[in-house]
Amino acid sequence: MITSATRSLLFCLLLLLPFAAVPAAEAPDGQTSAERVAQMSDTAVRAALTQELEQRSIADKQNPYDVLKTMQVSTQDFESRLPQIQQSLARWPEQSQRFWASISDQRGWDGILDLLLAFGLTLLVGIAVENLAGWKLRQISADILSRTSCSLSTSIGYLAVLTLVNLVRLGAFFLGALLVPVLRYAPGSSLRTTLIMLLLAVILVRAAAILSRGLLAPYARGIRPFHMECQDARNTYFWFIAFATAYALNRLINELLYHHGIEPVLQSLTIPLSGLVLTLIILAYLWRHRYTITQLFIESSPGATPPTPGFLQQHWPILATTWLLLMWGLWSYYSFVGDTASADALTPAWWLTLAFVLIDRLLHAVLEALCRTSWLQSYSFEQRSLRFKQVIQHGSRLLLLGVALFFISEALGFNSMSMFQASVAERALKGAINILVLLLLAYISWQVILSAIERRLPEPRDNEAIAALDGEGGGGGATRVETLLPMVRSFAYAILIIIVALSTLSILGVEIGPLLAGAGVAGIAIGFGAQKLVQDILSGIFFLLDDAFRRGEYIECAGMRGTVEQISLRSMRLRHHLGAVQTIPYGEIQTVKNLSRDWVTMKLEFRLPYDTDVEKVRKIIKKVGQQMLDDPEMGPNFLLPLKSQGVMRVEESALIFRMKFTCKPGEQWIIRREAYRRVKEALAEQGIFFAHRSVHVLLPDELTHELHQATPATRAAIVESVASAAAEAAETPPALRRNNRIDDEDAS
């Protein structure tokens, strides 16, 4: 329950609200409003107060579609304006005489001649003061124009200084020229006012020329911020000056006409005609330079085939012409009926349309400079930056179009902002803006993270797995950083997605606290139900922390062997040297045997006859090892040279010699083949040849005698039995046959 003081306050507010609009009325049953409120409960008082406040809020809101009511008023204004103009044109002789008398200061042609002489003197004095005060500044301008810069920021700095210097010179010109009308004519003289208007028109044209020179740099190719040829830049510069001159002359003529006695109602004719002249100049420039403007928006790599022109590239001049003519027609209509507020509301959309190309190309140049920064460079950034620039530029173009449509809707009378006053629409608009900003920040953050990671990773080669077939396995792998960073990249991407999802839900009004608590409980349940998965993940983390293997290394684990191709959070993928792909969960790994870390020692065996000179063989192998060490291709791969280990064992038919060398991982196979070849050739030069495996069987005299007297069938059976027994005796024990070669599938 609320207190009595609160009830009294609500009661007073409810009583005061009706007096704000109309006097209190008697209730149908004869009770007054005060008596009825006194009999209401606290809940009823609050409900009545809330209803009254909502009704007043709705009544105070402006209907955004009241424009339908104003269109009829605008049509009536148009109909009433026509007879006014006709009456004013009927009085044109009197107006022209009044204009002539005012502009000549009641002196006729003498006044006009005096005005022209004074205007010429004004220009001469202004030029003299400008040259006197800015002779040093002219040297700075010439030095800047001769500069060459490769960065956008430096070019903008040069152009900003150049513009500032020229504006200072223009200021000196204006101050010097202003002395003539101030000193020559009295304060109330019409000639003084006219001369100042002429001077301001000249200042406007020169200021426009300075600004266009600072943007286009028509005579300074080295610091031009746009990719535009000098001839195109100069043509655009001259067209810009022509437009500024026409704009200044239109303003000057209108100001002179209506300052010196022409009736203001005729502005309904002169102002739309002035706008038509400016619009025609713009359209003439667009159609004459449509190919140049189209080339500015074509994005293609040097030497690549130009893309096929799209719909907008082919038909944008027609669309731009229609847009400008429609805006001129709408602006002219409002100017004709005297609705200056609507005409002024439409003016920003017109100027925004004119500046569209300039704004778009400036943004393009800024994005190009941003994409060239060193902290964003990586092997895939060029492709990603192209997509990033396209997204930003398309968004900016849509934004400019939206702003222009907003001003047009305001000029038409649609109070666009009132459409968003409703609470639901306001929240939806605010949420959409926040989500767009969140997505943009997340996208930029991901691009920065991705570039920072890729700068520390080698550029992936095309068909890397197929290229690995040229090798025989066992080569050196990637660095530890190159092994871990792909996992860090995946982890950062997952974290960023989770943050964006939770932030989006929060923006939409969803409470994420219970979601996080529920996710924690679900995580515990999943942990109990997926213990094997947790074991795999934890084992993989510790294997990576111990640096047990890296991407590209040849390892043996879990009864399998191969080159590590991919490392994920739960498992790793091995590719056997025969091509098979093997996926091994980390939890299945007990021991890891890394055959690609630091160095490899290779032991080679060969067979020589019993009568071989062991010392001579040692010297030959040592000489061959020195020759291989001096080889420019194989030599840098040796860590220890090829040398003989002497006779390792004696078999029935030969002496088993062994030699060994130590080299970098992955190079042992080429060195092994070359070592066998060179040692064989060097031994052959000294008359020593590899021994063939042979078995000599000595039979007793009785068995020999029986063999000679036996039949052919009996003789074949005896020979076969003796040969089988000899083969079993000559078979090498498994411990002696095992060879430490990792390229035999069944070596283990």
N, C-alpha and C positions, 0 to 999 in steps of 0.2 A: 504493500500500500504506500502511496505517496503521502507526504506530509500535508498539513493544512496550508502551509505557505506555498507549496508547489501548486496545490489546487487553486489557490487564490490567483497565482500568476497566470495559470492557464485560463482561468475564468476571465481575467482582465484582457488577455490577448484575444480571446474569442469575441469579447464584446467590442474591442477596438477594430477588428477586421471589417465588419459591415460598415462602420462609419467611414472607412477609407474609400468606399465606393458609393454607397447610397445610404440614406437614413434608415434606422432600424424600423422594421415593419411589425405590425401587430400580427400575432399568430392567428390562424383561422378560428381557434377556440376562444379567442379573447385574451390569451396570455401574451405577455411581452417576451422578447427574446431573453431578457435577463431572468425572468421567472422560469422559463423553460430550461435555461442553463443551470439554474440553481437546483433544479429537480433531477439533473442528469448525474450519472455515476462518473467516477474518474475515467473508466475505460471509454465511456461514451463521449466525454469531453475531449480526450485525446484523439479519438476517431474523427470527431467533427472538426477539430483543429487541423488534422492532417489532410482531410478532404478539402477544406477551404484553401490551404496553402497550395495543394496540387492544382486546383482550379485556377488560382491566380497565376501560378507558374506557366500553365498552358496558355492562359490569356495573354501573358506578357511576351510569349514567343512569337517571333515573326514567321509568317508562313512563307517558305521559300518559293512557293509557286504564285505569289502575288503578282508576278510579272504578267500573267494572263490578264489581269485587270489593268495594268499600266499600258498594255499594247493599244488599247482603245484610246487612251489619253494621248499616246504618241501619234496615232493616226490623225487625231483632231488637230494636234499641233502642226503636223505637216500640211493639212488642208488650210489652216489659218495663215501659215507662213507664205504661201503662194501669193495671195493678194497684197501682203505687206511688201514683198519684193517687187511686184508690179508697180505699186505706188511709188516705191523708192526709185525705181528705174525711170519713172515718169518725171521725177525731180532731178534727174542726172545733170542737166545743164546748170542748175543752181549749185549743185554739189561740186561740179568740176570747177566752176568759177571760185567757189570758196576754197577749194583745195589749192588752186593756182595762187590765189592771193596769200594763203597761209604759208605755203612752202617757199614763196619768194619774198616773204616778209613785207608784203604790200608794195614791192618794188619791181615786179614784172621780170623781164629778162635780165635786168641789172642785178636783181637779187639772185637769180639762178647762176649768172656768171660769177658773182661774188662767192656763191656756195661752191662752185666747181673749183675756183682758184684756191679757196680756203681748204678744200679737200685735198687738192694736190700738195699744198703747203704742209698739210697735216701729215701726209705720207712721207714727204721729204724729211721733215723734222724727225719723225719716228725712225726712219731708216738711219739718219745721221746719229741719233742717240744710241740706237742699237749697235751700230758699227763702232762707235766710240767706247761704249761700255762693254761690248762683247768681243773685241778683237782677239783677246786671249782665249775666250771660250770657243771661237771658231777654230783655233788650232787643236783644241781638245776634241772637237767634233771630227776634224779630219783624221786625227790619230785613231779614234775609235773606229771610223769607217774602214781603215786599212787593216784592222785586226782580224785574226782568224781564231776561232774557238771550236773545240770538239765536244764540249759539254753544254747542256742546255742552261744550267745555272749560270755559267760564265757568260753565255750569249745574252741571257736575260739581264744580267748585271750591266753589261756593256750598253744594251739598248735602253735600260732605265737611266743610266747616266747620260746617254745621248739625248733622251727625251727631256730630262731635267735641265740640261744645258740649253737646249732650244727653247724651253719654256721660260727660262730666265732671260734669254735674249728677247723673246716675245714680250715679256713683262717690261723690259726696257723700252721696246718700241712703243708699247701702249702708253707708258707714262710720258715719253717724249712727245708722242702725237697728241696726247690729251691737252698739252699746254696750249695748242693753237686755238681750239674752240673756247677754252676757259679764258684766255687772255684777249682774244679778238672780239668776242661777242658778250653782250650783257647777259646776266642770268636768265631773264625771261624771254630772250629772243628765240623765235622759232628756228632761225638758221643755226643757232647753237645746238638745239635739240636734234635737228636733222643731221648736222655734222657728226654728232656723237653716235647717232644711229648708224651712219655710214661706217664710222670707225669700228663700232662693235661688230658689224657684219664682216669687215676685213679680219678682225681678231678671231672671229668664229671660224672663218675659212682657214686661216693660218694655224690655229690650234688643231683643227681636224687634220691638216696636213702633217703636223708634228706627230700627232698620235698614230696616224697611219704609217708614217715613216718608222716610228718606234716598234710597230707590230710587224710590218712586212719587210723592213730593211731592204728597200729596192736597190740600193747602191752599195750594199755591204753583204755580199754572199757569204763571207766567212762567219758572220754572226747571225745569220737568218735562222729563226727558230723553226721554220717550216721547210719541208722538202718541196721546194718550188723553184722553178727555173727563174733566172734573172728577168727575162723578158715578160714572163707571166706576172712576176711580182711588180714590175714597173707598170704593166697595163692595169693591174688591180689598183695600184697606187694612184694612177691618173683618174681612173673611174671613181675612186673614193673622193678625190678632190673635186671632180665634176659634181658628184652628188652633194658634197658639202657646200659647194658654191651655189647650186640650185636651191638647197635648203636655206642658206643664208639670204639669198635674193628673195625667196618667197616670204620669209619672215620680215625682211626689210620692206618689201612692197606693201604687205598687209599693215605693218606698223605705220608706215608713212601715210597710207590711204586714210586710215581711221584716226590717225592723230591730227591730220590736217583737214578734217571736215567731212569726210565721206561717212554716210550714215552706217552705223554698226550692223543694220539688218542685212546689208550686202555681203557681210562675211559668210552668209549662208551659201553664196556663190563662189567667192574668191578662195576661201579655205579648202573646200573640196577640190577645186581646180588645182590648187597648189599641191595637195596630196596626190592628185592624179599625175602631175608632172614628175614628182619624186618616184612614184610607183613605176611609171614607164621607164625612167632611167634605170631603176633596179632590174626590171624585166629585160631591158636591152642588154645589160651586163650579163645577166644569167644566161640568156640565149646565145650571146656572142662567145662566152667563155664556158659553155656547158661541158665541153670535153675536158678542159683544164680542171674544173671543179670535180668532175667525175673521177679523174685520175688521182685527186687528193684522197679519195675515200677507198681506193682499191688497195687492198693489202695482199702483196705477193712477194715471194722471196726472189732475190736477184737470180736471173737466169731461168726461173721457173716459168711455165706456161701461164699466161694470165687467166684468172678464173672466168667462167662463163657469166656474162652480165645478168643480174637478176632483174626483177620487175622494177624495183625502185631505181636502179642504175639506168634503166632504159627510159623510164617515164617520169623521173623526178622533175624535169623542167615543166612539164604540163601540170603536175601536182602543185609545184611551187607557184606557178602563175595563177592557178585557180585559187590557191590559198590567199595570195596577196591581193588579188582582185576582190575576193569576198570580204577581206578585212577592210580594204579601202571603201568598198560600197557601204559596209556597216558604219564605218567611221564617218563617211560623208553624210550618211542619213542623219546620224545624231548631230553632226555639225550643222546640217541644214535646218533641222527643227529647233536648234538652240539648246539641245541637251548637252551642255559642255561637260557635265559630270560623267555621263556615259562615254563620251568621246575621249575624255582623259583616262578613263578606266581601260579603254581599248588601246591606248597609245603604248603601254609597256609590251603588250603582245606583239605589236608591229615592230618595235625595236628589237625584241627578243628574236623575232624571225630573221631580221637582218643580221643579227650577231650570231646566228646558229652555226654557220660554217666556222667563224672565228673561234667561238667557244669550243666547238668539237675538235678542231685541230690543235688548239692550245692544250686541251685535255689529253689528246693523243701524244703530243710532244712531251708532256709531263710524265705520262705513263711509260713512254719509251725511255726517258732518262731514269725513271725509277727502276725499270727492268734491267738497266745496265749497271746497277750498283753491285759492288763486289760481293756483298754479304747475301745476295740472292742467287748467285750464279751456281749452277750445277749442270750435270749432263742432260737432264730432262727439262731444265727450266725454260729453254726456248719454246718448246711445245706448250708447256703449261702457261707461260707468260702470254702467248698468243691468245689462248682461251680466256685468260684473266683480263686482258685488255678488251677483248670483245664483250665480255660480260659488263665491265665497267662502262664502256662506251655506249652499249645498247641501253643500259640503265640510265645514263645521263641524257640520252636522246629522249627516252620516254619521260624523264623528269621535265625536260624543257618543254616537251609537247603538253604535259599536264599543267605546267605553269601557264603556258599560253592559253590553253582552254579555260583555265580558272579565271584569267583576266577577261576572256571573252564572255564567260558566263556572268561575271560581275557586271560587265557592260550591258548585257541583255536584261539585267535585273534579277537574275537568279542569285539570291544571297547565299552563296555556296557554303559559307561557314555556318550558317544557321542550320544547315542539314545535319551537322554533327553535334548539335546541342543535346540531342536525346542521349540518355545515359548509355543505352545499349550500343548505339552507333559510335559514341565517343569511346567507349571501352574497346570496341572492335577495331577502330582506327588506331588507337594507342597501342593495342596489342599487336596489330599487324606491323606498325612501325618498329616496335621493340623487337619483334621476331626477325624482321629484315635486317635490323642493325646487328642482332645477335648472330645471324647467319653470315653476314659480311665479316664481322670480327673473327668468327670461327674459321671462315675460309681464308682470310689473310693470315691468321695464326698457323693454320695448317700449311700454307705455302711457305711461310718462313721456317717452320720446323722441318718440312720436307727438304728445303734447300740446304738447311744447316746439316742435315744427315747425309744428303747425297754428295755434298762437297767432300766428305770423308770416305766415300765409297768409290770404287773403280767403276768406270762406265761398262755396263753389261754388253757383251758381244753378241752378235746375231748367231743363232745356232751354236751356242756355247757347248751344249751337250754333244752335238755331232762333231764339233771341232776337237773335243777331248778324245775322240777315237784315234787321232793320230798318235797320241801318247800311249804308254803302257802302264799307267798308274804309278802311284807312289811318289808323285811330284809334290813340291811344296804347296801348302794351302794358303788361304787368305790370312791376313793379320787378325788379331783378336778383335780389334775395333770393327773391321769389316764383317766379322762373324756376328757380333752382338748388335750392331746398329740396325740391321733389318728387323730384329725382334723388338728393339726399342721403337722403331717406326710403327710397327703394328700395334704395340702397346699404347703409344701416344695417340694413334688414330682411334683406338677403342675408347680411351679415356675422353677424348674430345667429343666423340659421338654421345657418350653418356652425359657429359656436361651439357651439351646442346639440348639433348632430349629432356633432361630434368629442368633446365632453365626455360625451355619452351612450355613445359607443363606448368611451371610456376607463373609464367607470364599469363597463361590462359586461366589462372585462378585455381589450379589444382594444388592441394596441399601435398608437398613432396615429403614431409616428415614421416607420415604413416607409410608412404611407399618405401622410404629408406629402411624403416623398421621392418616392414614385411620382407624386403629384400634380404635383410640380415638373417631373419628366421629361415627364409627359403635357402639361403646359402648354407646354413648349418645342416638343414635337411639334405641338401644335395651333397654336402661333404660326407655325410654318413652313407648315403646311397651310392656314391661314386668314389670309393676309397682308392680304387685302382687308378682313376683319372688323377686324383690328388697326388698319389705316389709318383705317377709319371711326370707330373709338372714339377714337383719338388726335386725329384732325381735330376731332371733336366737342368733346373736352376743350379744345383750343386756341381753337375758336370761342367756347365759353362763357367761357373766361378772358378773351378779348378783348372780351366783351360785344357781339358782333356783332349779336345779335338776342335778343329776349325773347318770352315767351309773350304772344300777343295783338297782336303788331306785324305790319304788312303789309310784306312783303319781296319782292324778286326775286332768285332764285338758280337756277343750273343750268337757265336757260331757262324757269323757271316763276315764278309769282307767287301770292301768297295770304297769308292770315292764319295765323300760327304757332299751331296748336292744341295740339300736344303735342310735348314734347322728351324723347327717350329717350337711352339710352347710345350707340346706333348710328346713329339717324336722327331726323329730325323730320318732323312731319306738317303740311302746309299745306292750308288750305281756300280754294279760289278763291272770289271773290265771286259767281260763278255757281253754286257749290255743289259743285264737284268736289273730292275729297280727294286730295292728292298726297303720297306718302311719298318723301322724298329722303334717301339715305344721305349722311353728312357727307363721305365721300371723293369724292363727285361734285361738290361745291361748290368752285368756283374763286373766285368773287366774290359778295359779298352786298350787295345794294342795299336799304337800309332806308328805307322811305317813311313811317315813323311816329315818327321820332326828333326830338325838340326842336321843330321848326317846319316849316311848309309854305308855300311861295309859289305862288300860283295866278295865271296870266296868262290874261286873257279878251280875245277879239277880237270885233269887230262891224263891220259895213259901213254907211257913210253916203255920201250923194251927194257929187258933186264940189263943189257950191256950198256945202257946210257950213262954218260959221264954226268953225275949230279952237279958238280961244281960248274961245268960248262953250261948246263941248263940254267943254273942260277944267274950266271953272268948275262946270258942271252935275255932272260926275262927282265933283268935290271936295265939293260940297254933299251929294250922295248918300252919299259915304263918311263924312262927318261925322254924318249922320243914322243910319247903320248903327252907327257907333261909339258913339252915345248910346243905342242900343237896349238895354234891360235884359237881353235874352236872348242876342243875338249880340255885343254890345259886349265882354263879358269874354273872348270867344274870339279877339278881334283882337290881333295883335302889332304889325302896321303897318296903317294904315287903307287903304281903297280909294282909289286915285289914278290919274290918267290918264298914260299914256306917249306920248300924241300919235299921229300917223300913222306906222304902221310900214312900210307899203308902199302902192303904188298899183296897182290892177288896172284892167282895161278898162272896168268899169262902176261902180266905187266906190272910195272911200278906206277903207283897213283901219285902224281905230283899235284900240288896245290899252290895257287897264287891268289893274292887278294889286293884290293884297293879300297879307298874310302873317298866318297864324293858327295855332292849335293843330292838331296832326294829328287827322284824323277829322272836323273841323268845316268843311273847305273846301267840301264838296259843298252843304251847306245855304246857306252864305254865297254860293257861286257862283250858285245859283238865285235867291236873293233879290237879289243885285247886278244880274243881268240884268233882272229884273222891274222894279226901281226905276229903273234907268237908262233902260230903254225908256219907262216912264211919264213920267219927268222930261223926256226929249227930246221926247216927243209933246206935252207941255204947251207947249213952245217952238216947235212946228211942225217939228220935225226927226224924220224917220222913217227906219227902217232901209232901206237900198237893196236892191232885188232884183237878183239876178244876171241880166244880159241881154247879148245879143250883137247889135251893129249891123253889118250887112253893106252895103258900098258897092260897087255893080256899075258897070262901065264903060258908056258910053252905047251902044256897039255891042251888048253882051250884053243890055242892057235892051230894045233894039229887037228883037233876035231872040226874046227871051222873050215879047214881046207878040204876035209873029207866029207863034210855034210852036204846034203842036197841043197839046192838053191832056196827052197822054202825054209828049211831049218836054219840056213845061214842068215837069212833075212830076219828071222825071229831072234836069233842070238844077237845080231847087230843092234836091233831095235831095243832090246833089253839093256844092253851095255850102254847105249847112248842115253837112255832115260836115267840110268843110275848116275852117269857122269854129269848130266845136266843138273840133277838134284844136288850133287856134291859141289858143283861150281856156282850154284845160286848164291848171290851176295846177301848177307843177313840184312833185315830191314833197317837196323840201326846204321849200317854203312850206306844203304841206298838213299836214305832221306837227304834231300837237298833243300837248302834254305832259299827256295824260290817262291815269290809271292804271285807269280803270273801263271802258275799251274793250278787249275781248278781243284785238283784232288791232292794238293801238296800237304794239306793238313791231315 
